[in-house]
């Protein structure tokens, strides 16, 4: 991924997107269900920001080779 600035935006349909500041194409899109938005009491944008922030940090660590990959099955929680 290039070193351009990234921005988090709320799309007209309510989804939250991560994209390059100079581009309209989304790199990642988060779509919270109505139930999730209700559970989060309107704070879904803050949750999306946190999720995307951690994801970008993780991608940076992967790009730097900080993680070893193995063939063992992974459990996703």
Secondary structure, DSSP 4 states (H G I P E B T S, - for coil): --S--EEEEE-TTS-EEEEETT--SEEEEE---HHHHHHTTT-HHHHHHHHHHHHHHHHHHHHTT-S---SS-----
